[in-house]
Amino acid sequence: MAAAQQHPPVGTVSYPPIQTGLTVTDFLDTSRPLVKSKKDPTRCEGPKFVDESEQERRRIARSQKKVINAVKTSKINGQRVNERRYLKAQYEFEREKRLAEKTIYHKEKTHEWQLRLQNSPFLVDLAGDAERVEEEMYVREMEEKRRQRRADSKKRKIKNEIIIKALSEVPVLEQARKQKKQLLEQEKRERALRDIQRVEAVQERKARDLDTLQRDRNDHLENRAMQKGMPPISPGGASE
């Protein structure tokens, strides 16, 4: 395409005429210019190599090239976006596939272990059983308290009835109490009389024993006196 399109020449360059009479020293002397300019040194202007039509053409060519490059870039970006979408969809599909496989595997293993452990004693809910036992014990305790309250109420009722009946039979009870008191006093008197009789019998036995002992002693002393030829001792002198 570049070979087929022919561009006009940019411009022409004009050189100054060859100067004669120059030597090597003239070229080596830096203070002397090689070409003498005919223009004012304060207004340095270079030659114009490109005209305005060429500049416009170049601007149009640059804009066209920018448009072409933008179209190519958009196409490449579109392709990249499509590739990213395809790869993303593929990754999402693979991820969903792995999740589905993992879920199926988990379900299969769970079912397998449920079949293995269906008769295991560890499947019993110990916490639930403990709560159930506590609840049963609480209900049993409340029932026992209600039964105890009913029994206490029944006992109080019977006691009140007995008290009322006893209060209604006060004369009979008073007479029975007096009879019982008389019997107790009679028994107490009889017991005291028996004690007195027992004491008197003991004292009489002691006195009899003392008399027997005294007689035995006197007899013994008389026997000894008779053996020695002494007069017998009277009971009064012996007692003294």
Disulfide bonds with the S-S distance in Angstrom:
none
